[in-house]
Amino acid sequence: AAAVLFILPAVGGCILSAIFLPTYITVGASGGIFGLIGACLSDICMNWKLLFCDFVTENGKKHRHALVIVFLFFDILLNCVIGLTPYVDNFTHLGGMAFGLLCGLSTMEKLPSDFFGMDESWWSRAKQLSVRFLGLIISSIGIIIAAVILFQSDGTTTPCPNCEWLSCVPFPPWETGGDKWWYCDDCGRVTAEIIQEPSLHLQVSCPDGTNVSIGLDPGQDADREKLVQ
């Protein structure tokens, strides 16, 4: 079960990253690690009533359970904020956590209420079984659909250009020019055009709205493909 909770979310997170950030190369185990965090969330969801049930928890354990949940969500939030910096991939993190949550619904064991001497209805057991199968089906279909979208893409174009800001945001936003602490890779939003008049030059439009003119030798071959290379 641990291998499933680590490998499948890692694969799913990497596929989502390749779809939304096709020009980036991402390596690391963070997708699988966030898959384990997603499995923790599924465990909390399935055993929520037992975590805060007066019959099960005694001597202030409710507060300890609540504190663990608070620290878990704080850890998720902190890592998502760190993911807004360059060279950290939030799509792998969030995709791995989403697939980990779905896989966790299928692999994590829900403690039965009768384990603590509480009656459990047949409807509760049927619902638990349905959720386990549903999580496995949705996670499998999700990975297949994501893989199909990836293989059908051209490898350079993202289906959601504005979604790149979920993984990197220039900071601080109120600063301009060289005063920012860091920038993101905006190469995909740079355009260039060869202009003949009044003199042969290369007009480059930068993501921040500025235009740069680079003079070209009239005797130089002004073929666009060769200049790009």
N, C-alpha and C positions, 0 to 999 in steps of 0.2 A: 504493500500500500504506500509506503514511503517513497519508493521509486516512482510510482505512478504520480504521486503528488508533486514530485520534483521534476521529472522528465517532461511530462505532458505540458504543464504550464510553461516550462522553459522553451519548449518548441513553439507553443502557441504565442508566447510573448515575442519571440524572435520573428515569427511570421508577421505579426502585426507591425513590428518595428520596420521590417523590410517593405511593407506596403505603404506606410505613412511617411517613412524617412528613407526613400530608396537610394539617396546619394550618400548615406551615412553607413559606416561599417561599425557594428556593435559586437563586442565580445564580453563574456563574463557569465557568472552564475546567478546574477540578480533576478532573472526571470523565474528560475526555479525556487530561489529563496522567497520571493514574493508569492510564489505558488503555495509554499508552506504557510505563509501568513494568511492567504486566502482560505486554506484548509482550517486554520484556527478560527476564522470568522464563521465558517460553516459549522464547526463544532459548537461555537457559542450560540448560533441561531437554532440548531437542533436541540440543544439542552438548555435553552433560555429559561424555561419554567423551572427546571431543577436547580439552576444557579441561584434563583431568588425565591425558592419555595421554603416557607417556614417549616415544613415537615422535614426537609433535608438539611437546610443550613441552620446552624446553631452558633451561639456565642460570638455574634458579630461577624460571621464568615461572609455575610452578604456584602459588607463593606469591602472586604478583601477581594471578593469577586468583581465588584464594581471598579475597584482600583486597578485590577489587572486589565479590564476592558478599556479603561481610560488610558492607561499606558500603551496598550496595543494601538489604539486609534491615534495617539500622539506620535507613535513611531511611524505609522503609515503617513500621517500628515507631514512629519519632518522629512521623510525620504522623498515625498512628492515635491516638497519645496526645494530640496537639494537637486531634484531632477530637472529643475528649471535652469540650472547652470549648464555651461557647455560641457561636452564629453560625458554627460550622464543621460541615459535614455529612459524617459518616463514611459514611453509606449511599451517597452519591454517590462518595466515594473508593473504598470497597471494592467497590461494584458496578461502577464503571469499571475497576478492576483485574481483577476476575473476567472481565468481557467482553473486556478487552484480552488476558488470558491465552489465552482461547479463540480470539479473532481472530488472535492471534499464531501459534498452532499452524497456522493455515491460510495465513498470508501470509509468515511468516518463512522464509527459506531455510535448510535444514539442509545444512551442508557435507558432501558425500559423503566417505567414508573414502578412496576411490580418488584423491581430489584430492591426498592426501599420500602416495600410493603404497601404501596399505593396501587389502587385498581387502575388498570389500563383498558380502555374500550377497544373493540374490534376496529372501530373507525380510526382511532389513533394509529393502530398498527398498519392498517391499509394505507393511510396517508403517508406514513414513514416509508413504506415500501415503494409507493408511487414516486415520492421525492427522490429516492435513491436512483431509480431507473431514469427519471427525468433529468437529473444532473448528468448522468453518464451519456445520455442521448444528446443533450444540448451541447456538452463539451466536445463530443466527437463530431457532431455536425458543424460546430463553430470552427474547429481546426480544419475540416475538409473545405468549407466555404472560403476561409482565409487563404488556404493553400491554392485553391483554384483562382482566386482573385490575384494572388501573387504571380502565378505562372502565366496569367493572361496579360499582366502589365508589361510595359516596355522597359522597366528597370530604371527609369529616370524621372517619370512623372508621378506625383502623388495624387490620389483621388481627392485630397482635402488640403490644399496649400496652406490655408490658415491654421490647420491643426498642428503645424510644426511648432507653434508657440506653446503648445502643451508640454513640449520637451525642452525648450530653451527660450528664455526671455532676456533681452539686453537689459542690464541693470546698472545704475538706477534709471528709470524711465524718464525722469525729469532732467537728466543731464544730456548734453549733446556732444558730438565730436569725440575727441580723445579723452573727455572727462568721465566716460562710462567705465565701470569696473571691469565689465567683460562684454563681448559681442557674441553673436551667434553666426553660424556659417550661412551667409546670404548669397552664396555663389549662384544658387538657382534662380535668384531674382535679378541678376545682372544681365543687361542687354547691351549689345554692341552693334554698331552700324558703320559701314564704310561710306564716307561722304566725299564727293568729288569737288564740290564748290564751297567756298571760293578757292580752297586748296585741298589736295588729297589728305584726308585725316581720318582717324578712327574715333567715333563718338561713343563713349561708354557712359551708360546710365546706371548709377549706383542705387542700391536699395534705400539710402537715406534721402534720395531726391536730387543729389548733386550730379552734375554732368562733367565728365573729364574728356578733353580733346587731346588726342595723341597724333602728332604729325607723322606722315608716312612719306617715304622717298618715292617720288613719281616714277623712278625707274624700277621700283620694287614691284613684284607680282602682287596685285591686290586681290588675289583670289580669297574668298571668305573662308573656305574650308582650310586652306593652308595657314591662314592667320590664326584660326582657332587652334590648330595643332601646335 
